Amino acid sequence: MSGFDAQSVDREFFAGTKRAALMAVGIGRPALDSHRPRGPQLDFGRDFSTI
């Protein structure tokens, strides 16, 4: 996922190295009651433009 605090992850896990966080990946299984229906898909012609 993007949009996480990469500097904090770097400070916590990669201090003193040349490594840096690029993204965070959640690994695991969702809770049994956490599933919900898929949201509507965007309509390409309405929501996107091609340059």
C-alpha positions as CSV (number, residue, x, y, z in Angstrom):
1,M,0.0,0.0,0.0
2,S,1.1,3.5,-0.5
3,G,0.4,6.5,1.6
4,F,2.1,5.2,4.7
5,D,4.8,6.9,6.8
6,A,7.9,5.6,5.0
7,Q,10.3,7.7,7.1
8,S,9.1,6.1,10.3
9,V,9.4,2.6,8.8
10,D,12.9,3.4,7.7
11,R,13.9,4.8,11.1
12,E,12.4,1.7,12.9
13,F,13.6,-1.1,10.6
14,F,16.4,0.2,8.4
15,A,18.4,2.7,10.6
16,G,22.1,2.6,9.7
17,T,21.6,0.8,6.4
18,K,21.2,1.9,2.7
19,R,17.7,0.3,2.6
20,A,14.5,2.2,2.4
21,A,10.8,1.3,2.5
22,L,9.0,1.4,-0.9
23,M,5.6,0.1,0.1
24,A,3.9,-1.8,2.9
25,V,2.1,-5.1,2.2
26,G,-0.5,-6.4,4.6
27,I,-0.2,-10.2,4.9
28,G,-2.8,-12.2,6.8
29,R,-6.4,-13.3,6.7
30,P,-9.4,-11.0,7.2
31,A,-11.7,-11.6,10.2
32,L,-14.8,-13.7,9.3
33,D,-17.2,-10.8,9.7
34,S,-15.0,-8.2,7.8
35,H,-16.1,-9.2,4.2
36,R,-18.4,-6.7,2.5
37,P,-19.7,-6.5,-1.1
38,R,-17.4,-5.2,-3.7
39,G,-18.0,-1.5,-4.4
40,P,-19.0,-0.2,-7.8
41,Q,-16.4,0.0,-10.6
42,L,-15.6,3.3,-12.1
43,D,-17.0,4.0,-15.6
44,F,-14.0,4.4,-17.9
45,G,-15.7,6.8,-20.3
46,R,-17.0,9.0,-17.4
47,D,-14.2,8.9,-14.9
48,F,-11.0,8.7,-17.0
49,S,-9.5,10.7,-19.8
50,T,-6.9,9.7,-22.3
51,I,-4.3,12.3,-23.3
